[in-house]
Every structure is written in C-alpha cells, then in structure tokens.
Amino acid sequence: MPRSESTTASAPPARVTIAHVARRAGVSPTTVSHVLSGKRVVGETTRRTVLDAISELGYRPNHVARHLRTRQSHVLAVLVPDITNPFYAVLTRGLADAVDAAGYGTFVCSTDGQHDRERKFFQDVMDRGVDGIVFASGELASEITFGPGDLTTPIVCVGDHLDHPLCDAVIPDDEAGSRDAAAFLAERGYARIAMIQGPPRYGTARTAGFRAAMQVARQRVPPEMMVRGDWTRKGGYQAMQALMTLPTRPDAVFCANDLMAIGALDVAHELGLSVPDDVAIIGFDDVDAATIVTPQLTTVRNPAYDLGSAAGDLALSRLSGRYRGAGRTVVLPCPLVERGTA
C-alpha cells in the first residue's frame, strides 16, 4: 500500500549529527568535536571547513545529551545590574561573540543593582549547573559569599574582584579615565567643576580619579558640587537641576556615566544655556546615544564590547583546561573622546 502524503509529512526529519558534519568536511568526528569544544588546537583551514559544513547542514549540538555525558552545560551566566543600560547590552554582546565559536551559550540575569537579587540570581545559576559565571553587577559583588560546592565554577568579574580561587577579573581603568576627563576641564580654564556621581558604593574609582585631578589642578570642590545620580537619564537630570539651583553654578560638570550626562544636557537646554560655553559636560562610557545628542557628548570610552570579549576569553581558558593557575586581572584603558560638549 503506498505511503500517504500525510504519513510522509509527519515523519520527523533525521537529526544532523557530528558524523554527518565529519563526512561533509572530510575529517574525523573527533576533529569536529575539537572545533566545537575549543579544547584542542585545530588548523584554521580545517576549522573553517568544519564550520562551513556545520552551517550548510544546519547542525545543532544536542546540549541535553552532552550535559549528561560530560557534566557540562556549555552555558555561561552573566549577571548585570541593568540590561536596559546600553553599556551592559554591548558588554553582553562582546561576551556572547567570544564564546559562541567554542559552542557556549549565555543567559543574562539583570539584578537591578540589588544585593539580595544578586545573591538569589547567583545561587540560581549555580543550581542550574552553568559552566561559568561572568559577574558584571557592580561593586556589591565583593560581598558575595561562596559555599564549598561553589568553588569549582570559574568566575570572571568585570570591574571588581571576588574572593574566589577561580576568579579572574577584567577591569576598565575608570580612575585614569576620570582623572583625564577632569584634568581636561581644568586645563581649559573651567574653575567651578562639579561631579554627578553614581549611587553610594558605586563608581568609587571614577570619583577617586576626579578628586585626584582636582587636587593636581589645585581646585577646591565644595561638597555641594558633588551630587549623586542613579545611573539613569532621569537621575542625571535631577542631579543637574540641583547643581543649577546653587548660588554659584558650576561652569563644568563631569558625570559618572553617559546616561546621567545626557540628563544633565537636557537641563542645560531647558535653561537656555550654551554647551560648552556656559557649562561644559563630560560623560563616561561612550554609549551609542553619545553621538545622537546635540552637541555630541564628550566622554570617556569604557570599552564595553572588549570587556565582554576579554571576560569570555578568560572563562574559556579555564573551561578548556588551558589555564589552571591563580586569578588573573586584565586592565583595559579608558581614553577620552573629545566631541562637542567640552
């Protein structure tokens, strides 16, 4: 009896396996596995041939089977304080791009910068059996405590260090970047320089760099010129309003991130102030929005993508067994980007 069309249509498609990829690429299944895992060096020509075969055949690893066989999930968790902040979106993209070729996926937890949520998310991802964690959730990370079972999972901390035997760190040179920004303002003759800081306990290196530059310039910064925001555009707007109501207004404002700087720029526009003639504004991070506002924002570039990429490389080096030593620290420079607001 002939097979009906409905029977043919309902038959599940054959799953593409490593063996299929190996035959298409003309290599052994072991070589395909090495390309996928990144645990062995494979020549670039062979690696590209295997990746092309994977793409042509639409091969997708069976992560459930691999996890049961190897006790590895091939997943990295990344904890960030606010995924809506463009900086952390770019950082996460850099991490994902770095680990994708090695067959690792990522999932993101946004903690809102709350310590209780950080601890909850941290324990949740540990319980899920992730292979590694990238902790980009602020300076509260230093207060995370670990149980005996948590000490075998590699962790990369972005912007801070953790007391953990397998913790590596990727640090943007916030202090030097902030010092350069404040010195830039002082050298251009601004004499009443204020700072919009981040929330308490956050961004301390940026504040330290600002104060160091002011000390070198021999400029006293009154307490009322040091105000706080909450990393958001609204927070920067409110902080700038407070500065603009002072009996003696600042003639320049350094903001601890770009979103607050854009909020400060909003206030300047509302008051009819010319930027930078009446008040100069400098931000920090160099998010995409920095080039959309008018004038374009002078800022300090925080290399978000490179931070994520470096974090991914550090995690992979441990997961592949290429590195088994003590914690490492990678420091990335934060250069000043001169545009129109200062």
C-alpha angles and dihedrals in degrees: 000000000000117000111253123237091244092055091050093048093051096052109110115243116252111262114244109238136192087260091060091050091048092053092048092048095041094236137108123276086243091061090051089051091051091052091050096046099038088217095121131043112253123186114259094240092051092043091053091048090052093047090050090052090049090052095045094049096039092233115186120187116242096238095181093055092043092050092052091047100043103022086235124121096194087221129121121199119216120199116201131172096230125006090192089065104096091222093064093043090057092044090053090050090053090051094048093049091050096053101034096083089055091056098256126136129199137216125194132225116193109205101184086228090283116143094214091053091047091054092045094048091045092054091043094055092045089053090051090060099240115179095229144354131225108203111201096150103116138262094313084079089084089068095058112115125206134217122217091264092054096061097081098060114092113237130192116197118203113210097359144042131249129209093241128121094230098041121125123182137213111199128188109215092245095161095054092044092052092045090053092048094051092044089051090057094046093049090055092058102259106150105180104054119173131187131218103206130194123255119300112293093015128100093012093151091055091052090047091053092049093050092047092054092048090051092052090048089048091233118146114220111206115220091247089061090061106075132163134234132179100242091264132109089244091051091052090048092054093045091050090050089056091051093049092054092059116113087240110036122212117252092208135027128198112201123202092227140014098249091059089045090055089051089051089050089053090058092048090053092048091052092049093244121156114235119243098001097061097024130001121214129197126183136191131234104036096233118182092261089064089080095044099061123082117271095024111250122260104218149152114262112235102192097228097167093046091048091054092044093049090048089053092050092050092049093048093050090060096039091052092048093241090122127033103159137105124306117293130209124211116193119199123197123245108210126195115251112206116212134140110305099068 
